[in-house]
Amino acid sequence: MRLATYRYQDERRSGIVEDGTVLPFPRGADLLDVIRSGTVPATGTAVPLDQVRLLPPITPPSVRDFVSFEEHVEGVRRSVDGAAGVPSAWYDAPTFYFSNPHTLIGAHDDLPVPPGCRDLDFELEVAAVIGAEGRDLTVEEARDHIFGYAIFNDWSARDLQSREMQVGLGPCKGKDFASTLGPWLVTADELEPYRDTDGFLALRLRVSVNDVQVGHDLLSNMGWPFEDLVAYASRGTRIRTGDVLGSGTCGNGGCLAELWGRRGRQDPAPLKPGDVVEMTVEGIGTIRNRVVPGVPASPIGGARPRPRLRERAQ
């Protein structure tokens, strides 16, 4: 089943995508509530899919973005940090950072260049969406807590990211502007036929810029299956209905920075206004976003030297 949230005739609705149409749920039926209840409402008259604007399927409570493709780590590390190889700690456990759930955009929305960015990049990922809540899950338990999957494009301002990560806290404004989630949410049962003998989802992933293919990979090249990511995310805390867990960017051109790191130059060039990025994931669908001009960065001065005063002046 494919579940979408969309805007039609100035109204936000949710429903089931089927045969080029959307079958709407009753007004007020939010997709996150549908996931939480586990009950699919009755649907109304079909609306042609090409007449609606697809929105992010849900507004998640949180977004964890993992880095689970070894090939991606190797290439991007050289591009962003100037370091070679993969950190040994990467192999120990699936690492993630928290992204901003309030910056999600839809499958065909425009992407404004973030303020101050010169080196804009895409990142081709698949996201799992949590259904039932849980805490301290085992890997065996985790699969039953995955409701479905969507395409996830973790847009990145590489020049901002490279500078701010020198502080040692990970990315902040290099990521804090937009992520595409869509085009809809595909329930987990729909993708079970793609599961390989090692327990990974062997989905084909492709990304193009201006209709020229830049990268392709298999989702099964992840270092850990999604069940491991879910179990790890639930350690010592509670994962909630609607939480989004990104796979991390695939290898073999899943982002530009990986190619920059391998080639030692910005080839292909960073994204610019007018560029169109299209991502297709087998069994899920396609998202297609156009880059448009953004707003200039409002100036903020550098930190002042520390005054070293220990008491307030009288």
DARA-V872654 format. One record per pair of residues at least 24 apart in sequence whose ideal C-beta (glycine too) atoms are under 8 Angstrom apart, sorted by the first residue. I is the first residue (numbers start at 1). J is the second residue. D is the distance in Angstrom with one decimal. If there is no record, write none. Layout:
I_J_D ; I_J_D
This chain:
1_40_7.5 ; 1_186_7.5 ; 1_187_4.6 ; 1_189_7.9 ; 1_190_6.7 ; 2_184_4.7 ; 2_185_7.1 ; 2_186_5.5 ; 2_187_7.8 ; 2_190_7.6 ; 2_285_7.7 ; 3_31_5.8 ; 3_34_7.1 ; 3_57_6.4 ; 3_148_7.3 ; 3_184_5.9 ; 3_185_4.7 ; 3_187_7.3 ; 4_31_7.8 ; 4_54_6.1 ; 4_57_6.1 ; 4_183_7.1 ; 4_184_3.9 ; 4_185_7.4 ; 5_30_8.0 ; 5_31_5.2 ; 5_54_7.6 ; 5_55_4.6 ; 5_56_6.8 ; 5_57_5.1 ; 5_58_6.9 ; 6_52_4.1 ; 6_53_6.1 ; 6_54_5.3 ; 6_55_5.8 ; 7_52_6.6 ; 7_53_4.5 ; 7_55_6.1 ; 8_47_5.7 ; 8_51_6.7 ; 8_52_4.6 ; 8_53_7.6 ; 12_55_6.9 ; 15_43_6.1 ; 15_44_8.0 ; 15_47_7.8 ; 16_40_7.4 ; 16_43_6.0 ; 17_49_6.6 ; 17_184_5.3 ; 18_46_7.7 ; 20_48_6.8 ; 20_49_5.2 ; 20_50_7.6 ; 21_46_3.9 ; 21_47_6.1 ; 21_48_5.8 ; 21_49_5.8 ; 22_46_6.9 ; 22_47_4.9 ; 22_49_5.8 ; 22_52_6.0 ; 23_47_8.0 ; 31_57_5.7 ; 31_58_5.4 ; 31_185_7.1 ; 32_58_4.9 ; 32_59_6.9 ; 32_60_8.0 ; 32_241_6.8 ; 32_242_4.8 ; 35_129_7.3 ; 35_131_5.6 ; 35_147_5.3 ; 35_241_5.7 ; 35_242_6.3 ; 36_241_4.5 ; 36_242_7.6 ; 38_131_7.3 ; 53_106_6.7 ; 53_108_7.2 ; 54_106_4.9 ; 54_107_4.5 ; 54_108_6.2 ; 54_182_5.7 ; 54_183_5.3 ; 54_184_7.1 ; 55_106_4.7 ; 55_182_8.0 ; 56_104_4.1 ; 56_105_6.8 ; 56_106_5.7 ; 56_180_7.9 ; 56_181_4.4 ; 56_182_6.2 ; 57_129_7.7 ; 57_150_6.1 ; 57_181_6.5 ; 57_182_6.4 ; 57_184_5.7 ; 57_185_4.3 ; 58_129_6.8 ; 58_181_7.8 ; 58_185_7.1 ; 58_242_5.1 ; 58_244_7.8 ; 59_101_6.5 ; 59_102_7.7 ; 59_104_7.2 ; 59_242_7.7 ; 60_101_4.8 ; 60_104_7.8 ; 60_129_7.3 ; 60_242_4.7 ; 60_243_5.8 ; 60_244_4.4 ; 61_101_6.9 ; 61_240_4.7 ; 61_241_7.7 ; 61_242_5.5 ; 61_243_5.7 ; 62_98_6.5 ; 62_101_6.0 ; 62_240_7.2 ; 62_243_5.1 ; 62_244_7.2 ; 63_98_6.7 ; 63_99_4.1 ; 63_100_7.0 ; 63_101_4.9 ; 63_104_7.9 ; 63_179_7.1 ; 63_243_7.7 ; 63_244_4.5 ; 63_246_7.0 ; 64_96_4.4 ; 64_97_7.5 ; 64_98_6.1 ; 64_99_7.4 ; 64_229_8.0 ; 64_233_5.6 ; 64_243_7.1 ; 64_244_7.1 ; 64_245_5.1 ; 64_246_6.9 ; 65_96_5.8 ; 65_97_5.9 ; 65_98_7.8 ; 65_99_5.0 ; 65_125_7.4 ; 65_152_7.8 ; 65_154_5.6 ; 65_175_8.0 ; 65_245_7.9 ; 65_246_3.9 ; 65_248_6.7 ; 66_94_5.2 ; 66_95_6.7 ; 66_96_4.3 ; 66_229_5.4 ; 66_245_6.6 ; 66_246_5.9 ; 66_247_6.2 ; 66_248_4.5 ; 67_94_7.9 ; 67_95_5.6 ; 67_96_7.1 ; 67_248_4.2 ; 67_249_7.5 ; 68_94_5.6 ; 68_222_4.6 ; 68_223_4.9 ; 68_224_5.4 ; 68_229_6.8 ; 68_247_5.7 ; 68_248_4.3 ; 69_217_7.6 ; 69_221_6.1 ; 69_222_6.1 ; 69_223_6.8 ; 69_247_7.5 ; 69_248_5.4 ; 69_249_6.2 ; 69_250_5.3 ; 69_251_4.9 ; 69_254_7.0 ; 70_223_5.6 ; 70_251_7.3 ; 71_217_8.0 ; 71_221_7.1 ; 71_250_7.9 ; 71_251_2.8 ; 71_252_6.5 ; 71_258_7.3 ; 72_248_6.5 ; 72_249_4.6 ; 72_250_6.6 ; 72_251_5.0 ; 72_254_5.9 ; 72_255_7.0 ; 72_258_5.6 ; 74_258_8.0 ; 74_261_7.6 ; 75_251_7.4 ; 75_257_7.0 ; 75_258_3.3 ; 75_259_6.9 ; 75_260_7.8 ; 75_261_4.2 ; 75_262_5.0 ; 76_249_7.6 ; 76_255_6.9 ; 76_257_4.7 ; 76_258_5.3 ; 76_261_5.9 ; 77_261_6.9 ; 78_261_3.5 ; 78_262_7.3 ; 79_158_7.1 ; 79_257_4.3 ; 79_258_7.0 ; 79_260_4.4 ; 79_261_3.4 ; 80_158_6.6 ; 80_161_6.1 ; 80_162_4.8 ; 80_165_6.6 ; 80_257_6.4 ; 80_261_7.7 ; 81_162_7.5 ; 81_165_7.1 ; 90_223_7.9 ; 91_223_7.6 ; 93_232_6.2 ; 94_223_7.1 ; 94_224_4.9 ; 94_228_6.1 ; 94_229_5.3 ; 94_232_5.2 ; 96_229_7.6 ; 96_233_7.1 ; 96_245_7.6 ; 96_246_7.8 ; 96_248_8.0 ; 97_170_5.1 ; 97_171_6.6 ; 97_175_7.7 ; 99_154_6.9 ; 99_175_6.1 ; 99_176_7.7 ; 99_179_6.1 ; 99_246_7.5 ; 100_175_7.7 ; 100_176_5.2 ; 100_179_7.8 ; 101_244_7.3 ; 103_176_6.7 ; 103_177_6.0 ; 103_178_5.2 ; 103_179_6.2 ; 104_178_7.6 ; 104_179_5.6 ; 104_180_7.3 ; 104_181_5.0 ; 105_178_5.3 ; 105_179_7.3 ; 105_180_5.4 ; 105_181_7.9 ; 105_289_7.2 ; 106_180_7.2 ; 106_181_8.0 ; 106_182_5.8 ; 106_183_7.9 ; 107_151_7.8 ; 107_180_6.7 ; 107_182_3.5 ; 107_183_3.7 ; 107_184_7.9 ; 107_285_7.8 ; 107_286_7.7 ; 107_287_4.2 ; 107_288_7.0 ; 107_289_7.7 ; 108_183_7.9 ; 108_287_7.2 ; 108_288_5.7 ; 108_289_6.8 ; 109_180_7.3 ; 109_289_6.2 ; 110_289_6.8 ; 110_290_5.2 ; 110_291_7.6 ; 110_292_4.5 ; 111_155_6.2 ; 111_178_5.6 ; 111_180_7.6 ; 111_277_7.8 ; 111_289_4.9 ; 111_290_7.0 ; 111_291_5.2 ; 111_292_6.8 ; 112_177_8.0 ; 112_178_7.7 ; 112_291_7.9 ; 112_292_5.4 ; 112_293_6.8 ; 112_294_3.8 ; 112_295_7.2 ; 113_271_8.0 ; 113_272_7.8 ; 113_273_6.5 ; 113_291_6.4 ; 113_292_7.4 ; 113_293_6.1 ; 113_294_3.9 ; 114_157_5.0 ; 114_160_7.4 ; 114_173_7.3 ; 114_177_3.9 ; 114_178_7.5 ; 114_294_5.9 ; 115_294_6.1 ; 115_295_5.7 ; 115_296_6.2 ; 115_297_3.8 ; 115_298_7.2 ; 116_157_7.6 ; 116_160_6.4 ; 116_173_7.9 ; 116_296_7.8 ; 116_297_3.5 ; 117_157_3.8 ; 117_159_6.4 ; 117_160_5.9 ; 117_294_7.5 ; 118_159_5.1 ; 118_270_6.7 ; 119_157_6.8 ; 119_158_4.0 ; 119_159_4.2 ; 119_266_7.4 ; 119_270_4.4 ; 120_155_7.2 ; 120_156_7.6 ; 120_157_6.1 ; 120_158_7.5 ; 120_270_5.3 ; 120_271_4.1 ; 120_272_7.4 ; 120_291_6.7 ; 121_155_7.2 ; 121_156_4.5 ; 121_157_7.6 ; 121_158_5.1 ; 121_255_5.3 ; 121_256_4.6 ; 121_257_5.4 ; 121_270_6.6 ; 121_271_6.6 ; 122_153_5.6 ; 122_155_6.1 ; 122_156_7.6 ; 122_207_6.6 ; 122_209_7.8 ; 122_255_6.0 ; 122_256_7.1 ; 122_271_6.9 ; 122_277_4.8 ; 122_279_7.6 ; 123_153_6.2 ; 123_154_4.1 ; 123_155_7.0 ; 123_156_5.8 ; 123_249_4.1 ; 123_254_6.5 ; 123_255_4.6 ; 124_151_8.0 ; 124_153_6.7 ; 124_205_5.7 ; 124_207_4.5 ; 124_215_6.5 ; 124_217_7.7 ; 124_249_6.1 ; 124_250_5.4 ; 124_254_4.3 ; 124_255_6.9 ; 124_279_5.3 ; 125_151_7.5 ; 125_152_4.2 ; 125_153_7.0 ; 125_154_5.8 ; 125_246_4.8 ; 125_247_4.9 ; 125_248_6.2 ; 125_249_5.6 ; 125_250_7.0 ; 125_254_7.6 ; 126_150_7.4 ; 126_151_6.4 ; 126_152_6.3 ; 126_201_7.7 ; 126_203_6.9 ; 126_205_7.3 ; 126_219_5.6 ; 126_246_7.7 ; 126_247_4.8 ; 126_281_5.8 ; 126_284_7.2 ; 127_151_7.5 ; 127_152_3.8 ; 127_181_6.5 ; 127_244_5.0 ; 127_245_6.3 ; 127_246_4.8 ; 127_247_6.9 ; 128_226_4.7 ; 128_229_7.1 ; 128_230_6.8 ; 128_244_7.5 ; 128_245_4.8 ; 128_247_7.6 ; 129_185_5.9 ; 129_242_6.5 ; 129_243_7.3 ; 129_244_5.8 ; 129_245_7.8 ; 130_230_7.2 ; 130_239_5.1 ; 130_240_6.6 ; 130_241_6.0 ; 130_242_6.4 ; 130_243_4.3 ; 130_244_7.9 ; 130_245_7.2 ; 131_241_6.3 ; 132_241_7.0 ; 133_238_6.0 ; 133_239_6.4 ; 133_240_5.4 ; 133_241_5.7 ; 134_234_5.6 ; 134_238_7.0 ; 134_239_5.7 ; 135_234_5.6 ; 135_237_6.7 ; 135_238_4.5 ; 135_239_7.4 ; 136_234_5.9 ; 136_235_6.2 ; 136_236_7.0 ; 137_230_6.4 ; 137_231_4.9 ; 137_234_4.4 ; 137_239_7.7 ; 138_231_6.1 ; 139_227_5.1 ; 139_228_5.7 ; 139_231_4.7 ; 140_227_7.8 ; 141_231_7.4 ; 142_226_7.7 ; 142_227_4.2 ; 142_228_7.5 ; 142_230_3.9 ; 142_231_4.5 ; 142_234_7.4 ; 143_188_7.8 ; 143_227_5.0 ; 143_230_7.9 ; 145_230_5.9 ; 145_234_7.9 ; 145_239_6.9 ; 146_188_5.1 ; 146_226_6.2 ; 146_227_7.5 ; 146_230_6.3 ; 147_185_7.4 ; 147_187_6.7 ; 147_188_6.4 ; 147_241_7.9 ; 148_185_4.5 ; 148_186_5.3 ; 148_187_4.5 ; 148_188_5.4 ; 148_190_7.8 ; 149_185_7.3 ; 149_186_5.3 ; 149_188_6.8 ; 149_191_6.1 ; 149_201_7.9 ; 149_284_6.2 ; 150_181_5.4 ; 150_182_5.9 ; 150_183_7.7 ; 150_184_6.9 ; 150_185_5.3 ; 150_186_6.9 ; 150_284_6.6 ; 151_180_7.3 ; 151_181_7.4 ; 151_182_6.2 ; 151_183_7.0 ; 151_279_5.6 ; 151_281_5.0 ; 151_284_5.6 ; 151_285_6.9 ; 151_286_7.8 ; 151_287_5.2 ; 152_179_6.4 ; 152_180_7.1 ; 152_181_5.7 ; 152_244_7.2 ; 152_246_4.8 ; 152_247_7.4 ; 153_179_6.4 ; 153_180_3.9 ; 153_277_7.1 ; 153_279_6.0 ; 153_287_6.5 ; 153_289_7.1 ; 154_179_5.3 ; 154_246_6.2 ; 154_249_6.8 ; 155_179_6.2 ; 155_180_7.2 ; 156_255_7.0 ; 156_257_7.1 ; 158_256_7.7 ; 158_257_5.3 ; 158_260_8.0 ; 158_270_7.3 ; 180_287_5.4 ; 180_289_5.7 ; 181_244_6.9 ; 182_285_7.7 ; 182_287_5.2 ; 183_284_7.8 ; 183_285_4.7 ; 183_286_6.6 ; 183_287_5.5 ; 184_285_6.7 ; 186_283_6.7 ; 186_284_5.1 ; 186_285_7.7 ; 190_283_6.6 ; 191_283_5.2 ; 191_284_7.8 ; 194_282_7.1 ; 194_283_5.8 ; 196_220_5.5 ; 198_225_7.8 ; 199_225_5.1 ; 199_227_7.3 ; 200_225_5.1 ; 201_225_7.6 ; 201_226_7.3 ; 203_281_5.6 ; 203_282_4.5 ; 203_283_5.5 ; 203_284_7.3 ; 204_280_8.0 ; 204_281_7.4 ; 204_282_4.1 ; 205_250_5.1 ; 205_254_7.1 ; 205_279_7.5 ; 205_280_7.6 ; 205_281_5.5 ; 205_282_7.6 ; 206_279_7.1 ; 206_280_4.8 ; 206_281_7.9 ; 207_253_7.0 ; 207_254_6.7 ; 207_277_6.9 ; 207_278_7.0 ; 207_279_4.9 ; 207_280_7.8 ; 208_277_7.5 ; 208_278_5.0 ; 209_268_6.7 ; 209_271_7.1 ; 209_275_5.7 ; 209_276_7.1 ; 209_277_5.7 ; 209_278_7.9 ; 210_275_5.9 ; 210_276_5.7 ; 211_276_7.5 ; 211_278_7.3 ; 214_253_4.9 ; 214_256_7.3 ; 214_259_7.6 ; 214_268_6.4 ; 215_250_7.2 ; 215_252_5.4 ; 215_253_2.4 ; 215_254_5.0 ; 215_255_7.6 ; 215_258_8.0 ; 215_259_7.8 ; 216_252_6.2 ; 216_253_7.0 ; 217_250_3.9 ; 217_251_5.4 ; 217_252_4.7 ; 217_253_7.8 ; 217_254_6.0 ; 218_250_7.9 ; 219_247_6.8 ; 219_250_7.0 ; 219_281_7.5 ; 221_250_6.7 ; 221_251_6.1 ; 222_247_5.9 ; 222_248_7.5
